[in-house]
């Protein structure tokens, strides 16, 4: 019993000394603030790491989409453009400068020629002799007859029907043969039962409808000198409708040939008022399609040319008209006439009016 009590007493004595030592060390720490601060920071760091390591992290949830579908986008995030190779150099979207507008076409030089002069054939030397222009319209529908007209000695003036097919190829052949190219536009006749063809210009149309149909026709064959009317005995009497036509022709720099399918036409009057170069038909050569009748009308064209210095005659690609022209054209030079394109007579009209 004595030995056991002695050991317990010695342990208590050592514990008391250790406690006193620790208490003294703690009092020293309290007096040494720097050491106390370092120890405190170290204990805090150790405690924070321990908490982070032992804290369970929430697993990342990835919703699996059914096969063949795209995962739904978060509604809070607007779609962003895919990054490009230069994205790192691009400014933020909020300050990205707007793309510059496309430059406007350069204005045409003030001395540039209008389209009708650019595409007109050169006027042959006349030596003061009277001039005759032969216009063959309704061209391009019958390809065989059109080819025979193009094969005639020229220069002739070819007016292709606006709705004919293969217009660029036919016009190319006519130009290669030395002929001048115009376009033949269907216009409303007095007889409502006559069909003038598709996209006809009518008096009951709005200005926009007239413009759309006219622009459709003009776009089908670039490089023309001007247009003339196919039928149109009703439309060419309508000043409002012809005003729309002349406005478009003036904007395009084209000329107008009035076929004069009715005596009360106002087409040339409106053209003159609006500054559109124009010319009128003098003679129809094949209202009667017999060869003899066509030849008589060609002689009438000679008389008109002798009287006023020039004449414009209109015919069509009928076989009889072609046959009559084959006889008549080679005789012109000996008779003292010059065959010219229609644009030459437009120039004559402008010079006489100015």
TIVO-620126 format. One record per residue (C-alpha): residue in one letter; x, y, z. Coordinates in Angstrom, 1 decimal, padded with zeros to 4 digits. Layout:
// TIVO-620126
+----+--------+--------+--------+
| aa |     px |     py |     pz |
+----+--------+--------+--------+
|  A |      X |      Y |      Z |
...
+----+--------+--------+--------+
//
This chain:
// TIVO-620126
+----+--------+--------+--------+
| aa |     px |     py |     pz |
+----+--------+--------+--------+
|  X |  000.0 |  000.0 |  000.0 |
|  X |  002.9 |  002.4 |  000.8 |
|  X |  004.6 |  001.7 | -002.5 |
|  X |  001.5 |  002.2 | -004.6 |
|  X |  000.8 |  005.5 | -002.8 |
|  X |  004.3 |  006.7 | -003.4 |
|  X |  004.0 |  006.1 | -007.1 |
|  X |  000.8 |  008.0 | -007.3 |
|  X |  002.3 |  010.8 | -005.4 |
|  X |  005.3 |  011.0 | -007.7 |
|  X |  002.9 |  011.0 | -010.7 |
|  X |  000.9 |  013.8 | -009.2 |
|  X |  004.1 |  015.7 | -008.5 |
|  X |  005.3 |  015.3 | -012.1 |
|  X |  001.9 |  016.3 | -013.4 |
|  X |  001.9 |  019.4 | -011.3 |
|  X |  005.3 |  020.4 | -012.5 |
|  X |  004.3 |  019.8 | -016.2 |
|  X |  001.1 |  021.8 | -015.7 |
|  X |  003.1 |  024.6 | -014.1 |
|  X |  005.6 |  024.5 | -017.1 |
|  X |  002.8 |  024.6 | -019.6 |
|  X |  001.1 |  027.4 | -017.8 |
|  X |  004.3 |  029.3 | -017.8 |
|  X |  004.8 |  028.7 | -021.5 |
|  X |  001.3 |  029.9 | -022.2 |
|  X |  001.9 |  033.1 | -020.1 |
|  X |  005.1 |  033.6 | -022.2 |
|  X |  003.1 |  033.2 | -025.4 |
|  X |  000.5 |  035.7 | -024.2 |
|  X |  003.3 |  038.2 | -023.7 |
|  X |  004.9 |  037.4 | -027.1 |
|  X |  002.1 |  038.5 | -029.6 |
|  X |  004.1 |  037.7 | -032.7 |
|  X |  004.5 |  034.1 | -031.8 |
|  X |  000.9 |  033.9 | -030.7 |
|  X | -000.2 |  035.2 | -034.1 |
|  X |  001.9 |  032.8 | -036.1 |
|  X |  000.7 |  029.8 | -034.1 |
|  X | -003.0 |  031.0 | -034.5 |
|  X | -002.7 |  031.3 | -038.2 |
|  X | -001.1 |  027.9 | -038.5 |
|  X | -003.8 |  026.2 | -036.5 |
|  X | -006.5 |  028.0 | -038.6 |
|  X | -004.9 |  026.8 | -041.9 |
|  X | -004.7 |  023.2 | -040.6 |
|  X | -008.3 |  023.3 | -039.5 |
|  X | -009.5 |  024.7 | -042.9 |
|  X | -007.7 |  022.1 | -044.9 |
|  X | -009.0 |  019.3 | -042.7 |
|  X | -012.6 |  020.5 | -043.2 |
|  X | -012.2 |  020.8 | -047.0 |
|  X | -010.7 |  017.3 | -047.3 |
|  X | -013.4 |  015.6 | -045.3 |
|  X | -016.4 |  017.6 | -046.7 |
|  X | -018.2 |  015.4 | -049.3 |
|  X | -018.5 |  017.1 | -052.8 |
|  X | -021.8 |  017.1 | -054.7 |
|  X | -021.6 |  014.9 | -057.8 |
|  X | -022.0 |  016.7 | -061.2 |
|  X | -025.3 |  015.8 | -062.7 |
|  X | -025.3 |  015.4 | -066.5 |
|  X | -028.8 |  014.8 | -068.0 |
|  X | -028.6 |  012.2 | -070.7 |
|  X | -030.6 |  013.2 | -073.8 |
|  X | -032.5 |  010.6 | -075.8 |
|  X | -030.6 |  009.3 | -078.9 |
|  X | -030.9 |  011.6 | -081.9 |
|  X | -031.9 |  014.7 | -079.9 |
|  X | -030.0 |  017.8 | -078.8 |
|  X | -029.8 |  018.6 | -075.1 |
|  X | -032.0 |  021.5 | -074.0 |
|  X | -030.2 |  024.9 | -073.6 |
|  X | -030.4 |  026.8 | -070.4 |
|  X | -033.0 |  029.5 | -070.9 |
|  X | -031.0 |  032.1 | -069.0 |
|  X | -028.1 |  032.0 | -071.5 |
|  X | -028.7 |  033.5 | -075.0 |
|  X | -027.2 |  031.5 | -077.9 |
|  X | -023.7 |  032.6 | -078.7 |
|  X | -022.0 |  032.5 | -082.1 |
|  X | -019.5 |  029.8 | -082.6 |
|  X | -015.9 |  031.0 | -082.0 |
|  X | -013.8 |  031.6 | -085.1 |
|  X | -010.1 |  031.4 | -085.5 |
|  X | -009.9 |  035.1 | -085.0 |
|  X | -012.2 |  035.2 | -082.0 |
|  X | -009.3 |  036.0 | -079.7 |
|  X | -008.6 |  039.2 | -081.6 |
|  X | -012.2 |  040.2 | -082.0 |
|  X | -013.6 |  043.0 | -079.9 |
|  X | -016.4 |  042.2 | -077.4 |
|  X | -019.8 |  041.9 | -079.0 |
|  X | -021.0 |  045.0 | -077.3 |
|  X | -018.5 |  047.2 | -079.0 |
|  X | -018.2 |  045.4 | -082.3 |
|  X | -018.4 |  048.1 | -085.0 |
|  X | -021.2 |  047.8 | -087.6 |
|  X | -020.2 |  046.5 | -091.1 |
|  X | -019.9 |  049.3 | -093.6 |
|  X | -022.6 |  049.8 | -096.1 |
|  X | -021.9 |  048.6 | -099.6 |
|  X | -020.6 |  051.5 | -101.7 |
|  X | -023.0 |  053.1 | -104.1 |
|  X | -022.4 |  052.7 | -107.8 |
|  X | -020.2 |  055.4 | -109.2 |
|  X | -022.2 |  058.0 | -111.1 |
|  X | -022.0 |  057.7 | -114.8 |
|  X | -019.7 |  060.3 | -116.4 |
|  X | -021.6 |  063.3 | -117.5 |
|  X | -020.4 |  062.8 | -121.1 |
|  X | -021.4 |  059.1 | -121.3 |
|  X | -023.8 |  058.2 | -124.0 |
|  X | -027.3 |  056.9 | -123.3 |
|  X | -028.0 |  053.2 | -124.1 |
|  X | -029.7 |  053.9 | -127.4 |
|  X | -026.6 |  055.6 | -128.7 |
|  X | -024.2 |  053.0 | -127.3 |
|  X | -026.0 |  050.1 | -129.0 |
|  X | -027.0 |  051.9 | -132.2 |
|  X | -025.3 |  051.1 | -135.5 |
|  X | -023.1 |  053.7 | -137.0 |
|  X | -024.8 |  055.8 | -139.6 |
|  X | -023.5 |  055.0 | -143.0 |
|  X | -022.3 |  057.9 | -145.2 |
|  X | -025.3 |  059.2 | -147.1 |
|  X | -023.8 |  061.9 | -149.3 |
|  X | -027.0 |  063.8 | -149.0 |
|  X | -029.1 |  060.9 | -150.5 |
|  X | -032.5 |  060.1 | -148.9 |
|  X | -032.5 |  057.4 | -146.3 |
|  X | -034.8 |  054.4 | -145.7 |
|  X | -035.0 |  052.3 | -142.6 |
|  X | -036.7 |  048.9 | -142.8 |
|  X | -037.9 |  047.6 | -139.5 |
|  X | -039.0 |  043.9 | -139.2 |
|  X | -040.9 |  043.3 | -136.0 |
|  X | -042.7 |  040.3 | -134.5 |
|  X | -039.2 |  038.6 | -134.8 |
|  X | -038.1 |  035.6 | -132.8 |
|  X | -041.3 |  033.6 | -132.6 |
|  X | -040.7 |  031.6 | -135.8 |
|  X | -037.0 |  030.8 | -135.7 |
|  X | -036.7 |  029.7 | -139.3 |
|  X | -038.4 |  032.9 | -140.7 |
|  X | -036.3 |  035.0 | -138.3 |
|  X | -033.1 |  033.4 | -139.6 |
|  X | -034.2 |  034.2 | -143.2 |
|  X | -034.8 |  037.9 | -142.3 |
|  X | -031.4 |  038.0 | -140.6 |
|  X | -029.9 |  036.6 | -143.8 |
|  X | -031.1 |  039.6 | -145.9 |
|  X | -028.6 |  042.3 | -146.9 |
|  X | -028.7 |  045.0 | -144.3 |
|  X | -028.5 |  047.0 | -142.2 |
|  X | -032.0 |  046.1 | -141.2 |
|  X | -033.7 |  047.0 | -137.9 |
|  X | -034.8 |  043.8 | -136.0 |
|  X | -037.5 |  044.2 | -133.3 |
|  X | -037.7 |  041.0 | -131.3 |
|  X | -040.9 |  040.0 | -129.6 |
|  X | -040.5 |  040.4 | -125.9 |
|  X | -041.8 |  036.9 | -125.1 |
|  X | -039.9 |  035.1 | -127.8 |
|  X | -037.5 |  032.3 | -126.7 |
|  X | -033.7 |  032.1 | -127.3 |
|  X | -033.5 |  035.9 | -127.5 |
|  X | -029.8 |  036.3 | -126.7 |
|  X | -028.8 |  033.7 | -129.4 |
|  X | -031.1 |  035.3 | -132.0 |
|  X | -029.9 |  038.8 | -131.2 |
|  X | -026.3 |  037.7 | -131.4 |
|  X | -026.9 |  036.3 | -134.9 |
|  X | -028.6 |  039.5 | -136.0 |
|  X | -025.8 |  041.7 | -134.6 |
|  X | -023.2 |  039.5 | -136.4 |
|  X | -025.2 |  040.1 | -139.7 |
|  X | -024.9 |  043.9 | -139.2 |
|  X | -028.5 |  044.5 | -138.0 |
|  X | -029.7 |  046.8 | -135.2 |
|  X | -031.7 |  045.3 | -132.3 |
|  X | -034.9 |  046.7 | -130.8 |
|  X | -037.6 |  045.1 | -128.7 |
|  X | -041.3 |  044.7 | -129.6 |
|  X | -043.6 |  045.2 | -126.6 |
|  X | -047.2 |  043.9 | -126.6 |
|  X | -049.7 |  046.7 | -125.9 |
|  X | -053.5 |  046.6 | -125.6 |
|  X | -055.4 |  046.8 | -128.9 |
|  X | -058.9 |  048.3 | -129.4 |
|  X | -060.4 |  044.8 | -130.1 |
|  X | -060.5 |  043.1 | -126.8 |
|  X | -060.9 |  039.7 | -128.4 |
|  X | -057.4 |  039.9 | -130.0 |
|  X | -054.7 |  038.3 | -128.0 |
|  X | -051.5 |  040.5 | -128.2 |
|  X | -049.5 |  038.0 | -126.2 |
|  X | -048.3 |  037.5 | -122.6 |
|  X | -047.4 |  040.4 | -120.3 |
|  X | -049.3 |  042.9 | -122.5 |
|  X | -049.5 |  046.5 | -121.2 |
|  X | -053.1 |  047.5 | -120.6 |
|  X | -054.9 |  050.7 | -119.8 |
|  X | -056.6 |  049.3 | -116.7 |
|  X | -053.2 |  048.5 | -115.0 |
|  X | -051.7 |  050.5 | -112.2 |
|  X | -048.4 |  052.3 | -112.9 |
|  X | -046.6 |  049.7 | -110.9 |
|  X | -048.1 |  046.9 | -112.9 |
|  X | -047.1 |  048.6 | -116.2 |
|  X | -043.5 |  049.1 | -114.9 |
|  X | -043.2 |  045.5 | -113.8 |
|  X | -044.2 |  044.2 | -117.1 |
|  X | -042.1 |  046.6 | -119.1 |
|  X | -039.1 |  045.9 | -116.8 |
|  X | -039.6 |  042.2 | -117.3 |
|  X | -039.4 |  042.6 | -121.1 |
|  X | -036.4 |  044.9 | -121.0 |
|  X | -034.5 |  042.5 | -118.8 |
|  X | -034.9 |  039.7 | -121.3 |
|  X | -032.7 |  041.3 | -124.0 |
|  X | -029.9 |  043.7 | -122.9 |
|  X | -028.2 |  045.8 | -125.5 |
|  X | -031.3 |  047.1 | -127.4 |
|  X | -031.6 |  050.5 | -128.9 |
|  X | -035.2 |  051.0 | -128.0 |
|  X | -038.7 |  049.6 | -128.1 |
|  X | -041.7 |  049.7 | -130.4 |
|  X | -045.3 |  048.7 | -129.8 |
|  X | -046.9 |  045.5 | -130.9 |
|  X | -050.5 |  046.3 | -131.6 |
|  X | -051.4 |  048.9 | -128.9 |
|  X | -054.2 |  050.8 | -130.7 |
|  X | -055.9 |  051.3 | -127.3 |
|  X | -052.8 |  051.7 | -125.1 |
|  X | -051.0 |  054.2 | -127.2 |
|  X | -054.0 |  056.5 | -127.0 |
|  X | -053.7 |  056.5 | -123.2 |
|  X | -051.4 |  059.4 | -122.1 |
|  X | -051.1 |  058.1 | -118.5 |
|  X | -050.0 |  054.7 | -119.5 |
|  X | -047.6 |  056.0 | -122.1 |
|  X | -046.2 |  058.4 | -119.5 |
|  X | -045.3 |  055.4 | -117.4 |
|  X | -043.6 |  053.7 | -120.4 |
|  X | -041.7 |  056.9 | -121.3 |
|  X | -040.5 |  057.4 | -117.7 |
|  X | -039.0 |  053.9 | -117.7 |
|  X | -037.4 |  054.3 | -121.2 |
|  X | -035.9 |  057.7 | -120.2 |
|  X | -034.4 |  056.1 | -117.0 |
|  X | -032.9 |  053.3 | -119.2 |
|  X | -031.7 |  055.7 | -121.9 |
|  X | -033.8 |  053.9 | -124.6 |
|  X | -035.6 |  055.3 | -127.6 |
|  X | -039.2 |  054.7 | -128.7 |
|  X | -040.6 |  053.8 | -132.1 |
|  X | -044.3 |  054.4 | -132.5 |
|  X | -045.7 |  051.8 | -134.9 |
|  X | -048.7 |  054.1 | -135.3 |
|  X | -051.3 |  051.3 | -135.2 |
|  X | -053.9 |  054.1 | -134.8 |
|  X | -054.0 |  057.7 | -136.0 |
|  X | -054.9 |  059.1 | -132.6 |
|  X | -051.8 |  057.7 | -130.9 |
|  X | -050.3 |  060.1 | -128.3 |
|  X | -047.1 |  058.0 | -127.9 |
|  X | -044.7 |  060.4 | -129.7 |
|  X | -046.3 |  063.4 | -128.1 |
|  X | -045.7 |  062.0 | -124.7 |
|  X | -042.2 |  060.9 | -125.6 |
|  X | -041.3 |  064.4 | -126.8 |
|  X | -042.7 |  066.0 | -123.7 |
|  X | -040.6 |  063.7 | -121.5 |
|  X | -037.4 |  064.0 | -123.5 |
|  X | -037.4 |  060.4 | -124.9 |
|  X | -035.8 |  060.1 | -128.4 |
|  X | -038.4 |  058.8 | -130.8 |
|  X | -039.4 |  058.2 | -134.4 |
|  X | -042.7 |  057.3 | -136.1 |
|  X | -043.5 |  054.7 | -138.7 |
|  X | -044.2 |  056.1 | -142.1 |
|  X | -045.3 |  053.0 | -144.1 |
|  X | -046.6 |  049.5 | -143.3 |
|  X | -045.3 |  047.3 | -146.1 |
|  X | -047.3 |  044.1 | -145.6 |
|  X | -050.9 |  044.7 | -144.5 |
|  X | -051.5 |  042.9 | -147.8 |
|  X | -049.0 |  040.0 | -147.6 |
|  X | -048.7 |  039.3 | -151.4 |
|  X | -045.3 |  040.0 | -152.9 |
|  X | -046.8 |  042.5 | -155.3 |
|  X | -048.5 |  044.4 | -152.6 |
|  X | -045.3 |  044.5 | -150.5 |
|  X | -043.3 |  045.8 | -153.4 |
|  X | -045.8 |  048.6 | -154.0 |
|  X | -045.5 |  049.6 | -150.4 |
|  X | -041.8 |  049.7 | -150.6 |
|  X | -042.1 |  052.1 | -153.5 |
|  X | -044.3 |  054.2 | -151.3 |
|  X | -041.5 |  054.3 | -148.8 |
|  X | -039.2 |  055.6 | -151.5 |
|  X | -041.7 |  058.4 | -152.3 |
|  X | -041.8 |  059.4 | -148.6 |
|  X | -038.0 |  059.4 | -148.4 |
|  X | -037.7 |  061.6 | -151.5 |
|  X | -040.2 |  064.0 | -150.1 |
|  X | -038.9 |  064.5 | -146.5 |
|  X | -035.4 |  063.0 | -146.8 |
|  X | -036.0 |  059.8 | -144.9 |
|  X | -038.7 |  057.2 | -144.4 |
|  X | -039.3 |  054.4 | -141.9 |
|  X | -041.1 |  051.3 | -143.1 |
|  X | -042.3 |  048.4 | -140.9 |
|  X | -042.9 |  044.8 | -142.1 |
|  X | -043.0 |  041.3 | -140.6 |
|  X | -041.2 |  038.1 | -141.2 |
|  X | -043.7 |  036.7 | -143.6 |
|  X | -042.3 |  034.5 | -146.4 |
|  X | -043.8 |  036.9 | -149.0 |
|  X | -042.3 |  040.0 | -147.3 |
|  X | -038.9 |  038.3 | -147.2 |
|  X | -039.3 |  037.4 | -150.9 |
|  X | -040.2 |  041.0 | -151.8 |
|  X | -037.2 |  042.4 | -149.8 |
|  X | -034.9 |  040.0 | -151.6 |
|  X | -035.9 |  041.7 | -154.8 |
|  X | -036.0 |  045.3 | -153.6 |
|  X | -033.0 |  045.7 | -151.3 |
|  X | -030.3 |  045.2 | -154.0 |
|  X | -031.9 |  048.0 | -156.1 |
|  X | -031.7 |  050.8 | -153.5 |
|  X | -028.2 |  052.0 | -154.3 |
|  X | -028.9 |  052.4 | -158.0 |
|  X | -032.1 |  054.3 | -157.2 |
|  X | -030.1 |  056.8 | -155.1 |
|  X | -031.3 |  055.7 | -151.6 |
|  X | -029.3 |  054.7 | -148.5 |
|  X | -030.4 |  051.9 | -146.3 |
|  X | -029.9 |  052.9 | -142.6 |
|  X | -030.9 |  051.6 | -139.2 |
|  X | -033.8 |  053.1 | -137.3 |
|  X | -031.4 |  054.9 | -134.9 |
|  X | -030.2 |  057.0 | -137.8 |
|  X | -033.7 |  058.4 | -138.3 |
|  X | -034.0 |  059.0 | -134.5 |
|  X | -030.8 |  061.2 | -134.9 |
|  X | -032.4 |  063.0 | -137.8 |
|  X | -035.6 |  063.7 | -135.7 |
|  X | -033.5 |  065.0 | -132.8 |
|  X | -031.5 |  067.3 | -135.0 |
|  X | -034.6 |  068.6 | -136.7 |
|  X | -036.3 |  069.2 | -133.4 |
|  X | -033.3 |  070.8 | -131.8 |
+----+--------+--------+--------+
//
